[in-house]
Amino acid sequence: QVQLVESGGAVVQPGGSLRLSCAASGFTEKYYTSGWFRQAPGKEREGVSCINNLATYYVDGVKGRFTISRDNTKNTVYLQVNSLKPEDTAVYYCAGLRGIVLGSRCVSPDKYDNWGQGTQVTVSS
């Protein structure tokens, strides 16, 4: 059974940084895609970034500020979030799927069948 556990969320001031982590267990595939998503109050869940064995992808609003990485030896995916803005406030979720999904499809929530419980990021002065 696949389990994903996020951590690293916090309350930070605008301009601050965080590193979100997602520890995975139960994933045995060699090729898989990991994604980060977020959901603000009253809004739909949206894709932020994804990574797989071939590439990374970022949505326009986070390019240059967020960096996704993956440590396969630790089965952990990271999202470094810099220059945070109040509009980045949301619950951040990681997700995983077996296989490779490229391009903007990899930040489509309906592609994923394994989700973590989320970690809260609040950007406020």
C-alpha positions, -999 to +999 in steps of 0.1 A: +000+000+000+013+034-010+016+061+017+026+097+012+033+120+042+040+157+037+058+179+062+074+213+063+045+236+062+045+267+084+035+303+088+060+326+071+062+362+062+060+374+026+094+369+009+102+339+031+111+304+022+102+268+031+112+233+021+083+209+019+090+172+020+069+142+010+081+108+022+067+079+002+064+043+012+051+014-008+063+027-042+084+000-059+082+011-095+113+023-112+095+048-133+070+071-115+058+107-114+055+128-083+035+160-081+029+189-058-005+205-057-022+231-035-056+241-025-066+275-010-098+280+009-128+281-014-107+272-044-101+240-064-070+220-060-044+232-085-011+217-098+021+234-089+050+212-101+059+176-109+090+155-114+097+121-130+126+101-143+129+124-173+118+159-165+104+185-142+075+209-148+063+241-132+032+261-136+038+297-147+029+312-114+058+295-095+085+293-121+117+308-107+104+307-071+097+270-065+121+241-071+111+204-071+136+176-065+135+140-056+159+118-036+152+082-048+174+067-021+151+082+006+119+079-015+113+116-007+102+145-029+109+180-020+095+214-029+117+244-022+094+274-021+111+308-021+099+344-024+066+334-009+035+356-015+003+358+004-014+342-026+007+311-021-012+304+011-028+269+008-027+233+019+001+217-002-004+181-012+020+156-028+008+129-051+023+100-070+015+079-100+031+049-116+047+056-149+059+088-167+036+117-174+051+147-192+043+183-197+013+201-182-006+168-179+016+159-149+000+187-129-035+175-136-049+161-103-070+135-120-039+117-132-029+108-097-043+080-075-021+083-045-023+114-022-008+126+010-028+144+038-014+178+031+007+204+049-005+240+056+015+269+042+004+303+054+021+335+041+012+365+062+028+395+078 
